[in-house]
Amino acid sequence: MACYDCIQENRSDSTGIGICTRCGLATCDDHARVVATHVQRANGMSRTTSRVAGRRVVCRTCLAAEAA
């Protein structure tokens, strides 16, 4: 799997390490960001938030859009 951003930069030497959870495009180690996320699970009629943060992979473009 090739990194979408590397393809746009005419680089063919990169390998994708994951899929962006927002846009679904493949991303490499240079373009990927791993961010913490809250994990919630059902607890009867409500939800419980885990004390331990989960993680997810996003590309730089989606991370910038989330922060804007």
N, C-alpha and C positions, 0 to 999 in steps of 0.2 A: 504494500500500500504506500503510495507516495503522498507527501504533504502537499495540500492544495496551495498554500502560500508559497512554498518553494517552487512549485510549478509556475506560478505567476511571476516569480523572480527569475525564471529560466534556469533554475538549479535542478539537476536531476540526480544529485548524489545523496539526497536525504531519504530517510525512512520514517514513515509515520509510526508514532508510538501510541496513538490513541485517537478517539473520535470526540470532537467537541460535543458537549451535552446540549448546547443551544442550537447550532446550525447543522450538525451531523457531518461536517467535513473532516477528513483525516488531517492530523496535525503532527508535526515532528517535535523533537526536544527543544529546538530553538523557538518555535512559535507557540508551543503549548504552555499553559499556566495551570498549575494544580491549586485549587482554592478549597477552603474549608466550607462545609455546608451543614446546616442543622438537619438532624435526622429525627423524624417524628414517627411514632407508631401508634396504632389504635390501642386505647386503654378503656375498655367499656364504652361509654357514651362520648368520651372525649379523646384527646390525643396527649401523649407524653413525649417530651423532647429528651433525647438522649444526652447524657452529660459529656459524652465523647463525640467530637465533631467528625463527620464523614468527609470524604474528599470527592472532587469531581474535576474533570479535565475540560478546559475551555480554551478556545483559540484567542489570540490577542485582540482580534476584531470584536468578538462577542464580549470579552472582558471589558473593553473600552466602552461598548454600548451599555453594559450593565452599570458602569460607574457614572455615566453621563446623566 
